[in-house]
Amino acid sequence: MPTRKESLTLVCVLAIWLSVTALCVGFRPEHLWISLFLAILFFSTPTTRRLVVALLPFIIFGISYDWMNIVHNYDVNPVDIEGIYQAEKSLFGITASDGSILTPNEFFRLNRIPWMDIAGGFFYLCWVPVPILFGLYLYFGGNVKPYLHFAIVFLFVNLIGFAGYYIHPAAPPWYVAKYGFDFILGTPGDVAGLGAFDEATGLGIFNGLYGRNSNVFAAVPSLHSAYTLVAFIYSIRSRSPWWMTTLLGIITLGIWFTAVYTSHHYIIDVTLGIACALIGYLVFEYIIMRIPVFSKFMCRYEKYVSNNS
């Protein structure tokens, strides 16, 4: 059984999370089910308790993403709608047959390719599940140190990206196509080009995902473009099998392309998302890990989740 201190810590943390979420975001049944699931794992066996502690970076990521609904980014800074559109057209514009200049998103919207609609949907479904599965592969494969570095960099990259959402709120390409350059409060999420995947498969996955998106003005940077890149980097660092590294590389490139192809992001957004991943990785490995206090913390963390004696 966990110590009294560990038990009280878990109970207090879950109580605070549920209370803040219920008061400031809105309580949903899955919040209760998740908290019960974590509590059961924590109190069941030493193995499952170590797993919960090891998954803390991903748990904090989920909570922080949900808590962004407490203060919306468009209440902090004005939303960039036209500026980023014009910048994209200036930097990456494509000349149409009639001589007009199109953004790559507008070009792809006029030139859809059915097999790309399907492939793009599968790529986009990988953005969170694949990094988590990769992390579990490292952890259960005994590569605890690379796992912890990967998981914390994943969280760190998210926090950098979330800061970007508040510093520079921006509309995605589909918003301009649908609503123009006016800011409309309460705009619902939209599947945009990913709707073709739902129509072709009849699954309705993206309609369900984006129908719940309460803030559409979080396009810069594209964290879709960052997640599997972080996994790709750590697959190289951890010397994962060649097929896994290759697969992660293909998925990463596929997500980058799909983000633009489906009008969910500009190339500018994707580029900044890549920058987030690289900055997060470099800062963590070559600056933060050289801070003695943090390095010792990582050693204790590794020891706890490896062998909780």
Buried (B, 14 or more C-beta within 10 A) or exposed (E): EBEEEBBEEBEEBBEEBBEBBEEEBEEEEEBEEBBEEBBEBBBEEEEEBBBBBBBBBBBBBEBEBBBBEEEBBBEEBEBBBEBBBEBBBEEBBBEEEEEEEBBBBBBBBEEEEEEBBBBBBEBBBBBBEBBBEBBBBBBEEEBBBBBBBBBBBBBBBBBBBBEBBBEBBBBBBBBBBBBEEEBBEEBEBBBBBBBBBBEEBEEBBBBEBBEEEBBBBBBBBBBBBBBBBBBBBBBEBBEBEEEBBEBBBEBBBBBBBBBBBBBBBBBBBBBBBBBBBBBBBEBBBEEBEEEEEBEEEBEEBBEBBBEEE
